[in-house]
Amino acid sequence: MGQYLKRTDPSFLSKAFGFAALSDTIRAYPELTSKQESGTGLWVNLRAAGERASPGQTSDSL
């Protein structure tokens, strides 16, 4: 995801949105899910319709 953003918008910075890292930015959006896989980076998807994270639940725990 980070490499894609760098190619499509080289000026993108998570810090401009108040987050230290891209993964923190993604976790802030409840309509997104993320999965960290060893050696492949961070995979991001839209949450399925009707699927909601419960309060305090991160996308990594789904």
N, C-alpha and C positions, 0 to 999 in steps of 0.2 A: 504494500500500500504506500509506504513511504517513497519508494523508488518511482512509482507511478505519479505521485504528487510532484516529485521533483522534476519529472519530465514534462508534465502538463502545466505546472505553475511553479517555476523555480523560486518565486518569491514567497511561497507558502511557508509559514512558521507557526507551529502550535502555540508558541509563546504569545503570538498576536491575539489568540483566543483565550489567554489566561491559563494555559496548561504547559507543564514542563516537557511533556512528551506526546507524540502522536497517539500512543495507546491510551493515555489519559483523556485525550480529546474524544476518542472513539467511545470510551466507557461512559462519557457524559451524555451520550445520545441513546435513550432507551430503545429507539427503533433499530439500533444496530447490535449485532452480536460479533464477537471476535474470538478467534482461536489461535493460540500460539503453538506452532509446530516446529520442532527442532530442525534447524537447518533451512527452513523455508520462509521464515518470517511470520508476520501477522496476517491472518486471513480474516476478512471482514465481510459480513453478509447483512442483508436486511432481515430483521426478525419477521417470522411468518405472521400473517394477518391473525389477529386474535391472541397471539402469544405475547405475554407481557412478563417482564422481569418483576419479581416482587420487590418491595422496598428493601434496600440494603443488598440486593443480589446483583453481582456484577455479571457482565456478559461472559466472562471466563468460567463462571461456575455453572453455566447452563449446559 
